[in-house]
Amino acid sequence: MKTEWVAGGLILVLLAMSAPLGSAGATYPMATSYPPIKANVTGPAVVGVGEKIQYTISASGGPAQLANGTFIGNYTYNASIIGANTTGGAVTPSTGTLHNGVYVVNLTAPNNTGTYTLSVKVTSTHGANSTNISAGEAFVVVVPYVVSASIDNHNSYTVRGVEVQVSLDGTQVAVVTLPSIAANGSYSFEYNYTTTGLASGTHTFTLTLEGAYGLVRFSDGSNALSASFYVTPPAPDYTYYYLIGLSLVVLAIFISLFVVGGPRRKRSK
């Protein structure tokens, strides 16, 4: 874009030089300088299979923005998921306009585990001038650990503002605000904990009701509920032992040839 602007500027200068003398006082529009275009994508680094999450696309610079930060044009984007098997994955909307350089898109994670990238191409436009840039955010799709429970409202009125504190092994990992629970109704709570891995052994999720002042309870009548699960250790890797065994076999063969074969060669003389 800079080269085109310079060329356009030269054309304007040449036109001014070839203009009649009577128009010496006339003014000609000059192309406006703009900062370099930048784009960024932010969002979760680890998501569950098929999980619906949000990512923020932001952009600045280019023809759409003056050097002082004033927006004078438009930013548009095209987004897609890149990976080995993106079946089930989607970005909504996949194309659109960044309002004042920012927009939030909804992403549905693929149905397959692995590493993927939310790839975005952002275009900055003002009038006939435009430039674009590509950006991306990598994320890992995993099978989540799921903890669920039923929450009952035995009152004759709707209860709002219920919060569920989720802890793993004594450490809080989330606080989830529930929608209203109807009178004499129940709510099926489910939380997906996403991580690239937990240490082998027993782990415990604890759910605690907050913000409802005892108006609702878990289905067993308690205010807190715990559930434990076991993570099996990875299968042992015997590669090291195989290599050591092979080395010992080779060494034994070498010693056998050196010790036993040596005297035989001497006797043959």
N, C-alpha and C positions, 0 to 999 in steps of 0.2 A: 504494500500500500504506500510505503514511503516513496518508492521509486515512481509510482504513478503520480503522486502529488507533486514531486519535483518536476516531472515532465510537464504536468499541467501548468505549473508555475512558469516554466520556460515559455510555454505557448502564450500565456497571458502577457509576459514581458515582450515577446516578439510582436504580438498584436498591438501592444501599446506603442512600440517603436514605429510600427507601420501606420498608425492611425493619423488622420489629418491633424494639422497643427491646431485647428480650432477646437479639438477635443483634448487638448493637453491637460486641462483641469479635471477631466473625468476620472472617476474611481472605479476599480474593478474588484470583485470579490476575491478574497484569498482563502485558500483551503485552511481549515482550522487544525492545529496540531492536537494530538490526543496521546494520552499515556498508553503504554503497551497493554494489550489485553491479557487478563489473567482469569483463571477459572479454578474452582475447587469443589470437591465432592466430599461430604462428611456423613458418617452414619456408623451403625454397629459393625464391629469387626468379626463377630461370631453370631450366626443366626441359625435357627432350627430349620429342619426340613419342612418346606411348605409354609414357613412362618411369614406373616405380613408385617413389614416394618417400613420405616420412613427414612429417606436420605435427603439432605439439603444440598442443592446446587447453588453456588454463588459465583458471580462474575464481576469484573471491573475492567475499566480501560477500554481501549478501542474507540472507534468512531462514536459509539453511543454515549461516551462520557468525556466531559471536558477535563482539562488538567486540574481544575479546582474541585473536581468531584461531582459537578452538576451533570445530571443525566439529561441528554438531549436526543437520544435515539432509543433503539430497542435491542434487547438481548433475547435470542431464541436458542433452543437446545434440541438435540436428538439424543436419546438415551437407549441403551441396550445392555443385556447381560452377556458377558463373554465367559465361556468355560467349556469343559469337555462334553458335558451333557446338561443342557439347560432346560430339559423337559419340565414343564410345570412352572418355570420361572417367568416373570413378567414385570415390566415397569409401566406404571400408570400415573399420568399419561406419558407416553413415550416421547412425545414432542410437545413443545409449548413455548411460552414466553416467560422470562424471568422478570418479575415485577420489582423495579428498582434494583435489579441485579440479583434477586434471590427468589428461589422457588423450592417447594418441598414436593417430592415425588413419592409415590407408594411403590414398594417393591415386594413382590411375592417370591420367596426363595425357591430355587429348583427342588425337585423331588429327590435329588441325588446328592450325597455328601461329596465334599471336595472344595477346592479353592476356585472362586469366581471373581470377576471384576465387573463393577457397574461402570460402564464406559459412557462418557458424555462428550458430545461435540457442541461447543457454545459458539454462536456467531454474534458479533457486535456490529450493528448497522445504524447508519445515519445518512439519509439521502441515498446518494449513489455509492457511498463508501461503505465497505464492510470488510471484516477480517474475522477469522475464527481460530479456535484453539481446542485441543482435546485434553480431557482430564479423566481421571478414574479413581475408584476406591475399591481395593481388594477386600473380600470377605470370605469367611470359611463357613460352609454349611455342614452342620453336624446333626446327629440324632440327639434331641434334647432329653434331659431327665425331667419327667413329668410328675408333679405332685397335685393331687386333686382332693376335694372334700365337698360335702353338701352343707350349706348354711341355712338354718331354719329361722323363720320369723313367726313366732306363735302369738303375736299381738294382733289386735283387731284393727290395726292401722299400718300404713306403709312406713317402712324404716329407710332413711337415707343416710348417706355419709359413712357407711361401714367401710372400714379399712382392714386389710389383711396384711400383717407383717410376715414376710417369708424369711426364714433364717436357715442356713446350712451349716451344720456342725457348730452352732452357737454364734455364727456371724450373720448379721442381717444382709440379705442380698437384694431385697425389694420390698416396697410398700405399695400395695395395689388397692386403689379406690374402686369399690363396687358400684354398679348402678343400683337404683332403688329396689328394695325387696318388698313385694306386695304383702298385704295383710294375710296372715296364715299361709304364707307362701314359702318357697325355698329357692336357693340359688346354687347352681352347680359351679363351684370355683375350680379353676385349673390354671396352673402356672408352669410354664416351660422354662427350665433352667438350661441355658446353653453355655457350653464350655468345650474347649479343645481336649479336655481330659481331666479326670480326677485320680488321685492316688489310689492304689489298690487298698481294699479294706472296707470297713463298714462306715457309712455316712448317714446322717440323720437330717431330714427336713423337719422344721417346726413351723406351724402356722398359728398365729395369734390374732385374735379379733381385737380391733381397736376402733375408737371413735363412735361406737354405738352404745356405750354405757350399759352394757349387759342386756340390751334389747334383743339381740340375736345370739344364737348358739350354733355350734357344730351339731351334726345329727346325733352324736353321742351325748349331747347335753353339756359339753365342756366349752371353755373359752379358748383353749389351746389344744393343738393336735400335733402329734409327732409321727413320723413314718421313717423307718430305716431301710436301707438297701445296701447291697454288697457289690463292690466293684472287683471283679476278678483280676488278678495280676496278668500281665502279658505273658504269652508263651515264651519259655526260655529259648534263648538264641544259642545254639550249639556250634555255631560257625567257628568260634575261637577254639573250642575243644577239638573240632574236626581238623583244624589246621595244625594244632599241636600234635595230634595223633599221626597225621600224615608226615610231619617233619620227623617224628621219632622213627617211623617206618623207614623213611629214606635214609636216616642216619644209621639205622641197624643194618640195612642192606649194604651201605658203603663200608661199614666196619667189617662186615662179613666178607666182602670181596677183598678188602685190604689185608685182613689177618689170615684168612683161609687161602686166598688165591696166591699170596706172596710166597709161601713155602713151596707150593706146587710149581711155581715158575722156576724157583731155584733148583729143585730136583730134576726138572726137565733139561737143565744144562748138563 
